[in-house]
């Protein structure tokens, strides 16, 4: 195979791909006015651009987030009140791709991400996610019925196929993920359970046994409504280990042995050493496997149940716009939906992240379910919606899943804002340190810029951050003299190294000690990343208002697309999906 053939790649491309900016790693600053509850809480509510916020989290949280659930703008062309949801297709792809790349780094090895979208972009997002998370790490697409065909939808039935669903793409980080099976209460009797077998392994008809014991009469019909009969229900629940149905799922060796002796129950052990039964070449599957704890986190005691799969049509999306005590029409997801996702992908104590927090649903649900959480929201509703909702949760709010998980209140959270850009341009166009930074903020920002963890030493002033056990960083706005440098050197232990970041220093300081590096700010930072930009959000594009305007917009898009295709041609012989 030629090198040219080997370079071929199936790829989704769009205008602006490969031109992503290098993000500034900002620090987070707590706003105590909006922090609430337990002062030692690790939960974080972050107000700021979610792309910059994710970059700010990357250093400390890479590989530590167990579950990410995001419900980003669907790019439907509708401008919602709180979200900019009318983005041109290429811009949507570009901005989502940047965010997903950082989200992938934040996931733990046993973690998973759930991305809630509709048909407008979900298939393009699937291709992006295959590239970022790996196609082999795709778990499934969960179909969620989120509406019903009524009202205005019915009036357009002759123009389109009415939409009543959305989708959740679920990806794992690696094969280390372990899912938690979810069971739903079963209201109808599964008529396949028709065999009764006592301790002597003698096969009997379930109906005959029930008649013999006086549970039912001979004319009783064991159909899907049988569970409505209290005596039938109680008998089956109590005798769950003696009632069976037959299935094809049987190891080959056990199938052969069972088939040799017709109508004789054959006992075998599976790969886990668990005793199982077979009859006439089929496995006898006990009713006990279909009696499970149901509800969020198995919060409801065991009942007749069925395994929840990839089609969720039982969650009520009506009247959720005021859930949690805050109004957020058109895009709020029910707490029960998020609770089900967290049940599937996490356990108590795990860290959950939502970087499109909206009204705060994910954080509220994670809090009630005993998970740690980080929520990011750009809009002012971080304060007007998320803060009061989560404050109410800490105080013991009773809505949503509260009753299901027996939520009584407790815990807390800290409210953070993104620090302003470290560098600004003055009136002459020169890059200078932002005047909004005090000494502590500057020290923390420089530590993050240089890959150090900011943790000032209790007694040694120049040990402001560490990158390893013996590597330190020190940032000062004062003029660094040889005397000050000598004093620091005398205080250092053998094997220790130090990076000093300062605005200016005596010429004799440079290179004086091999284990001390001196850098000048802001010059050391220039060219590293994009400074003085605070908004990477998904912005509203004004929608066309008439046919003439639509034609001009479409002609312009076509013109740009054709030119871009010409510009993108190269020698790699790549195959592209548009």
QUITAQUI-V224956 format. One record per run of one state. SS is the DSSP state (H for helix, E for strand, C for the rest). FROM is the first residue (numbers start at 1). TO is the last residue. If there is no record, write none. Layout:
<<SS FROM TO> <SS FROM TO>>
//
This chain:
<<C 1 2> <H 3 7> <C 8 9> <E 10 12> <C 13 27> <E 28 30> <C 31 31> <H 32 34> <C 35 35> <E 36 37> <C 38 43> <E 44 47> <C 48 49> <H 50 61> <C 62 64> <E 65 70> <C 71 88> <H 89 106> <E 107 117> <C 118 121> <H 122 137> <E 138 145> <C 146 151> <H 152 155> <C 156 164> <E 165 172> <C 173 182> <E 183 185> <C 186 194> <E 195 197> <C 198 202> <E 203 205> <H 206 212> <C 213 225> <H 226 228> <C 229 229> <H 230 238> <C 239 242> <E 243 247> <C 248 251> <H 252 260> <C 261 265> <E 266 269> <C 270 274> <E 275 279> <C 280 281> <E 282 286> <H 287 290> <E 291 294> <C 295 295> <H 296 298> <C 299 299> <E 300 307> <C 308 310> <E 311 312> <C 313 322> <H 323 325> <C 326 334> <H 335 345> <C 346 350> <E 351 354> <C 355 360> <H 361 368> <C 369 371> <E 372 377> <C 378 380> <H 381 394> <C 395 411> <E 412 418> <C 419 422> <E 423 425> <C 426 430> <E 431 433> <C 434 438> <H 439 449> <C 450 452> <E 453 454> <C 455 464> <E 465 468> <C 469 470> <E 471 476> <C 477 479> <E 480 480> <C 481 481> <H 482 491> <C 492 496> <E 497 502> <C 503 504> <E 505 505> <C 506 506> <H 507 509> <C 510 515> <E 516 520> <C 521 522> <H 523 525> <C 526 546> <H 547 568> <C 569 574> <E 575 577> <C 578 578>>
//
